[in-house]
Amino acid sequence: MAGHSAWKNIKHRKAAVDAKRGKLWSKASRAIIVAARTGGADVRFNASLRLAIDDAKSVNMPRDTIEKAVKKGAGELDGEEFQAIRYEGYAPGGVAVIVEVLTSNINRTAPEIRAIFDKNGGNLGVPGSVAFNFAHAGVVLLDRASATEDRLMELAIESGADDVTADEDGWQVTAPASALARVRDAIEGAGLAVSEAQIMWMPSVWVDVDAERAAQVSRLVEALEENDDVQKVYCNANMPE
């Protein structure tokens, strides 16, 4: 669930790792399979696969499980065919929600997603109904102490990034989704440690919610994240601390 920065989103996801490890491994495996099937099994030439593997490592997926997923995607092992789908809708309070799904059975998943929205006070919309409130962007996160603003800004500009911002959690470098791999490689190539790099739906318009609405939005997002086919959920709620 997106908070006021990408750091909030990452911290929210990682907080649930231990409690939901098996489910997260299953989701990460699907992402690897789809990335390998789409762009090949060599991470040197497949940025999406590299990101999917990094995501799997962030939830402590074992190396042999990662390798097995890559082989399934490459056709070396039998595996299910997954389809990438994006659902869009609204949570209580007019909060926009984007749900990224990888499913082997759209006829099962679509009604499940609709039912989750309905049961939690939301409304499932049509494609494009809320995406205009977000930017599809690459995000690189670094700890605050790992870089100076001048050095990071220089690397960001040279590699094609759009912006560098900071908060109490650390640095956030935003780039076009197509430039994420290049920006990350430039930062790491300069000897700076990257905490996270991923493609996200970043809110361009925020909706302020009070504590009651925040609880309702959180319930909807958590219910969506519990679904086996859901990969990631983003919303533009500006939650109270």
C-alpha positions as CSV (number, residue, x, y, z in Angstrom):
1,M,0.0,0.0,0.0
2,A,1.5,3.3,-1.0
3,G,2.1,5.8,1.7
4,H,3.5,9.3,1.3
5,S,6.7,8.0,-0.3
6,A,8.1,4.9,-1.8
7,W,9.8,4.2,1.5
8,K,6.5,3.9,3.2
9,N,5.4,1.4,0.6
10,I,8.5,-0.8,1.1
11,K,8.3,-0.7,4.9
12,H,4.7,-1.7,4.8
13,R,5.4,-4.7,2.5
14,K,8.5,-5.9,4.5
15,A,6.6,-5.7,7.8
16,A,4.5,-8.6,6.6
17,V,7.3,-10.8,5.3
18,D,7.6,-13.2,8.3
19,A,3.9,-13.6,8.8
20,K,3.2,-14.3,5.1
21,R,6.4,-15.8,3.8
22,G,4.9,-18.8,1.9
23,K,2.3,-16.5,0.2
24,L,5.0,-13.9,-0.7
25,W,7.3,-16.6,-2.1
26,S,4.4,-17.8,-4.3
27,K,3.8,-14.3,-5.6
28,A,7.5,-13.7,-6.2
29,S,7.8,-17.0,-8.1
30,R,5.0,-16.0,-10.4
31,A,6.7,-12.7,-11.2
32,I,9.9,-14.5,-12.0
33,I,8.2,-17.0,-14.3
34,V,6.4,-14.3,-16.2
35,A,9.5,-12.1,-16.5
36,A,11.6,-15.1,-17.7
37,R,8.9,-16.2,-20.2
38,T,8.6,-12.7,-21.6
39,G,12.2,-11.6,-21.8
40,G,14.4,-14.6,-21.4
41,A,16.3,-16.2,-18.6
42,D,19.5,-14.0,-18.7
43,V,19.3,-11.2,-16.2
44,R,22.0,-9.3,-18.2
45,F,19.4,-8.7,-21.0
46,N,16.2,-8.9,-19.0
47,A,15.7,-6.0,-16.6
48,S,12.3,-7.2,-15.5
49,L,13.7,-10.6,-14.5
50,R,16.4,-8.9,-12.5
51,L,13.9,-6.9,-10.6
52,A,11.7,-9.9,-10.0
53,I,14.6,-11.9,-8.6
54,D,15.6,-8.9,-6.4
55,D,12.1,-8.8,-5.1
56,A,12.2,-12.5,-4.3
57,K,15.5,-12.1,-2.5
58,S,14.0,-9.3,-0.4
59,V,11.5,-11.8,1.1
60,N,14.3,-14.4,1.6
61,M,13.3,-16.8,-1.1
62,P,15.8,-19.6,-1.4
63,R,18.2,-19.6,-4.4
64,D,17.1,-23.0,-5.6
65,T,13.4,-21.9,-5.6
66,I,14.4,-18.8,-7.6
67,E,16.3,-20.9,-10.1
68,K,13.4,-23.3,-10.4
69,A,11.0,-20.4,-11.2
70,V,13.4,-19.0,-13.8
71,K,13.6,-22.5,-15.5
72,K,9.8,-22.7,-15.5
73,G,9.6,-19.3,-17.2
74,A,12.2,-20.3,-19.7
75,G,10.3,-23.5,-20.6
76,E,12.9,-25.8,-19.1
77,L,10.4,-27.1,-16.5
78,D,6.6,-27.4,-16.7
79,G,4.7,-24.6,-15.1
80,E,1.4,-22.7,-15.3
81,E,0.7,-19.9,-17.7
82,F,0.1,-16.7,-16.0
83,Q,-1.5,-13.5,-17.4
84,A,-0.7,-10.0,-16.1
85,I,-3.8,-7.9,-15.4
86,R,-4.3,-4.5,-13.8
87,Y,-7.5,-3.8,-11.9
88,E,-8.5,-0.3,-10.9
89,G,-11.1,1.0,-8.4
90,Y,-11.9,3.1,-5.4
91,A,-11.6,2.5,-1.7
92,P,-13.8,4.3,0.8
93,G,-13.4,8.1,0.8
94,G,-12.7,8.3,-2.9
95,V,-9.2,6.8,-2.6
96,A,-7.9,5.4,-5.9
97,V,-6.6,1.9,-5.9
98,I,-4.5,0.0,-8.5
99,V,-4.2,-3.8,-8.2
100,E,-1.5,-5.7,-10.2
101,V,-2.4,-9.4,-10.7
102,L,-0.8,-12.5,-12.2
103,T,-3.3,-15.2,-12.7
104,S,-3.7,-18.5,-14.5
105,N,-7.5,-18.2,-14.5
106,I,-9.0,-14.8,-15.1
107,N,-12.5,-16.2,-14.8
108,R,-11.7,-17.0,-11.2
109,T,-9.7,-13.9,-10.3
110,A,-12.0,-11.2,-11.7
111,P,-15.0,-12.0,-9.5
112,E,-12.8,-12.5,-6.5
113,I,-11.3,-9.0,-6.9
114,R,-14.7,-7.5,-7.4
115,A,-16.0,-9.3,-4.3
116,I,-13.1,-7.9,-2.2
117,F,-13.9,-4.4,-3.2
118,D,-17.6,-4.8,-2.6
119,K,-17.1,-6.4,0.9
120,N,-14.8,-3.7,2.0
121,G,-16.8,-0.6,1.0
122,G,-15.0,0.0,-2.3
123,N,-16.0,-0.1,-6.0
124,L,-14.2,-1.9,-8.8
125,G,-13.9,0.4,-11.8
126,V,-13.1,-0.1,-15.5
127,P,-9.5,0.0,-16.9
128,G,-8.2,3.5,-16.9
129,S,-10.7,4.8,-14.3
130,V,-8.0,5.7,-11.7
131,A,-4.6,5.3,-13.4
132,F,-4.6,8.9,-14.4
133,N,-4.0,9.7,-10.7
134,F,-0.6,7.8,-10.8
135,A,2.6,7.8,-12.7
136,H,4.2,4.5,-13.7
137,A,7.8,5.1,-12.7
138,G,11.0,3.4,-11.6
139,V,12.1,4.1,-8.1
140,V,15.5,3.6,-6.5
141,L,15.9,3.9,-2.7
142,L,19.0,4.5,-0.7
143,D,19.8,5.1,2.9
144,R,20.3,8.7,3.8
145,A,23.9,8.2,4.9
146,S,24.9,6.3,1.7
147,A,25.2,9.4,-0.5
148,T,25.4,13.1,-0.6
149,E,22.8,15.1,-2.5
150,D,25.2,16.5,-5.0
151,R,26.7,13.1,-5.9
152,L,23.4,11.4,-6.2
153,M,21.9,14.3,-8.2
154,E,24.8,14.1,-10.6
155,L,24.4,10.3,-11.1
156,A,20.6,10.7,-11.5
157,I,20.9,13.4,-14.2
158,E,23.6,11.5,-16.1
159,S,21.6,8.2,-16.1
160,G,18.3,9.7,-17.1
161,A,16.4,10.0,-13.8
162,D,13.7,12.6,-13.3
163,D,14.0,13.5,-9.7
164,V,15.8,13.1,-6.4
165,T,14.0,13.6,-3.1
166,A,14.7,12.8,0.6
167,D,12.8,12.3,3.8
168,E,13.7,10.9,7.2
169,D,13.9,7.4,5.7
170,G,16.4,8.1,3.0
171,W,16.9,9.1,-0.7
172,Q,14.3,8.4,-3.4
173,V,15.4,8.6,-7.0
174,T,12.5,8.6,-9.5
175,A,13.0,7.7,-13.2
176,P,10.9,6.6,-16.2
177,A,10.1,2.9,-15.9
178,S,12.2,2.2,-19.0
179,A,15.3,3.8,-17.5
180,L,15.2,2.1,-14.1
181,A,17.9,-0.5,-14.8
182,R,20.2,2.2,-16.2
183,V,19.7,4.5,-13.3
184,R,20.3,1.7,-10.8
185,D,23.4,0.4,-12.5
186,A,24.8,4.0,-12.5
187,I,24.2,4.4,-8.8
188,E,25.6,1.0,-7.9
189,G,28.5,1.5,-10.3
190,A,29.5,4.5,-8.3
191,G,29.8,2.4,-5.2
192,L,26.6,3.5,-3.6
193,A,24.4,0.8,-1.9
194,V,20.8,0.6,-3.2
195,S,18.2,-0.5,-0.7
196,E,15.5,-1.1,-3.2
197,A,14.7,-0.7,-6.9
198,Q,11.4,-1.4,-8.5
199,I,8.8,-0.1,-10.9
200,M,5.8,1.3,-9.0
201,W,2.5,3.2,-9.5
202,M,3.4,6.6,-7.8
203,P,0.4,8.8,-6.8
204,S,0.4,12.2,-8.5
205,V,-2.7,13.2,-6.7
206,W,-3.2,12.4,-3.0
207,V,-6.4,12.0,-1.0
208,D,-6.3,13.0,2.6
209,V,-8.1,10.6,4.9
210,D,-8.9,10.7,8.6
211,A,-8.2,7.8,11.0
212,E,-11.6,6.1,10.4
213,R,-11.2,6.2,6.6
214,A,-7.6,5.1,6.9
215,A,-8.7,2.0,8.7
216,Q,-11.3,1.2,6.0
217,V,-8.7,1.7,3.3
218,S,-6.2,-0.5,5.1
219,R,-8.7,-3.3,5.4
220,L,-9.5,-3.2,1.7
221,V,-5.8,-3.1,0.7
222,E,-4.9,-6.0,3.2
223,A,-7.8,-8.1,1.9
224,L,-6.6,-7.6,-1.7
225,E,-3.0,-8.4,-0.7
226,E,-4.3,-11.7,0.9
227,N,-5.5,-12.9,-2.5
228,D,-3.1,-15.4,-4.0
229,D,-3.3,-13.8,-7.5
230,V,-2.6,-10.2,-6.4
231,Q,1.0,-9.1,-6.7
232,K,1.0,-5.5,-5.5
233,V,-1.5,-2.9,-4.5
234,Y,-1.1,0.9,-4.7
235,C,-3.4,3.6,-3.5
236,N,-3.2,7.4,-3.2
237,A,-4.4,7.8,0.4
238,N,-2.5,10.2,2.5
239,M,-2.8,8.4,5.9
240,P,-2.5,10.0,9.3
241,E,0.6,9.0,11.3
